[in-house]
Structures are given as C-alpha cells and as structure tokens.
C-alpha cells in the first residue's frame, strides 16, 4: 500500500472531538492538494460546528493560511491572529500566529 500520512489521531476522543479531527484531516488533504477553497470551506465548518473542540484554533489558523494561499491577501492574518489571542490565548496555534499581529 502506498500513501502519505496527512493527519494522525491516537487514542479515544469524544464524538465531537473525533468528528472535528476527521474534518481536519479532510481539510489538510485539500490544502496539500492545493484545493484551497475546499480546505477553507472545511476549516470553516470545523469552526462553525465544533467551536469548543481542541481543533477550533488550528482550524482558524489553517483557514487563514488557505485564504492567503488562494488570494495572496496578507490582510487576513492580523484579524485572525487577534481572534486567536482573544479566544485561545494559551493555545499553541495562538502562539504560532503571533508574527501575524500588526499592532
């Protein structure tokens, strides 16, 4: 069997966390295949349907990365970084977005 691992889930997760992780895997595949609008849509779905899961901050980060890759509009980074800092200040994805802050 030939393939490339794009996402890994180990151990038990509650239903909402598991479903969010599955959607994150689909979004990652779309992103890597340069299907940026599909990736952005799936990341948006994770944010909308699973905002309280551990996947939500990562989904916002990659949603914005997908937007930028599709449009090359760098202005999307600042608001996303601010939202990450406000909603999930201790999360690793908020820390990864620190260079995006413009203020």
Helices and strands as residue ranges (DSSP letters): H 15-32, H 36-49, H 56-71, H 76-87, H 92-96, G 98-100
